[in-house]
Amino acid sequence: MRRFSTLLAVFIIYFSGLLASAQGLSKGVSFLVKGAPQGLAKVEVDVARNVFRAAQNQLPALKNLQSSIVQISIPRYKEKQLQPSLQANASGFLLAAYGKVWVASAYHVMGTVGSERVVRLRGSDNEMHEVLVQVNMSGRAGWHEPDIALAQIRPEDIPAGMKPLSVGELDLNRPAYSVGYVSGQYTLDDFLPVKREILFQEGVHMLSTYHIPGSSTEVPITGNGQCGAPIVQQIPGTNEWAAIGIHNGHCLDWENNELGRGSGVNLSLVLPDLKKIYLEHQAQQTTRPLVFQGQEIGSLDYTERVDKVILRRNGLIIFQQELKMFAEPYLDSRAEDALAGQELVAGDEVEFEILRQRTERQPRLLRNIKITIP
C-alpha cells in the first residue's frame, strides 16, 4: 500500500453554483474524519472561538495576515435586492497579480467565470464591508487541478488598511502556514492559522501536513470553510508574508494527528498560465494531452478533468480510483500514476472517466477513454 493510502478519511468542501444553492451548502459538504464518532456534534461558537484564539496565540506572527484574508459567501437576493450575508461560507484573500488586485480563492469555492460571490472585508476602521464580486478567471476542481478562481475587486471597494499579498515561490525547506476562516456565524477576528510542512509538489499540486490545534473528537472542528485560504511563507529577512498557494482541501486523522494532510495549488506555477489558458479557452483553442506510459491516448478540453480511473481484468473491476481526492502525485501527462502502483498484465482494460465542469452553455458531461494493455 503506497504512501498516504492509509488516510481513509477525507474532508473537503465543494462550494459553488455547481453544487450549492443560494440557501446553503448541504449538498456539497462531507464530514468524514478518521477516528471520529459516527456523528459529529456541533461545536458551539464560543468553544470554537477559544480554539481559534489559542491557535492565534501559538502563531502570533500570522496576525498581520488578518489585513489580507477575507470571508466569502454566496449572495442572497430578495426581490432582486442583494441582502446582507448571514454567515461566512469559505475563505479567500486579496492578491496582487497581473498588475491588479483580485479576490483569490479556490475554484470550487468561487465557481466558474461569471459567478457572483459576496466578499467580507475589514479595514482599519474595524467595520465589516461586504462587496459583490464576479469571477473573471477560473480553473477546475480537484486536488491535482488548477483549483483557483480570481475575481477582480475595484480599488475603491478595498477598505483602508487591507493589504493584498504578493506571490512567492515555494521553498520546500521552510515551513508554511495557512490562515483562513471556518463556515458559520463568525467574525473577521475568528481566523484560524495552521502550520504545515510541505511534503511534495507535483505539477500545480502541493501536499502538506495538516492538523488543526485543539481539534479532536471532543472538540470536532473539522475546518469546514478553510478552502480558499492562502498558504504562505515568510519573505526572508522581513516580517512580511507571500502567498505560495491556495488551500483546496484537507484530510484529518484524529487518531494520529501527524497523518493529517492538506492540499493546495501552487500559485507561482499556476498564475503564469491561468490567463493564457483562459483566453485560449474563450477562443476554443485549448486542449491538453492525456498520456499513458508515454503514449497519447486522448485529449482533454480546458473544462475537463479525469474524474476516475478503472482497471478491469477479464471483464471484472479489480481496482478503481477517484482522482479528485487522490493524495499521490498525478499528472495528465503521466496518467499511469492514477493506478497507484497496480501491476498490469496483457489484456487488462484501463478506463478513464472524464468529467466536464458544468456551465449554462455546457451541461455536465461524462465521457470515457479506454485502452487495452497489449
Disulfide bonds with the S-S distance in Angstrom:
none
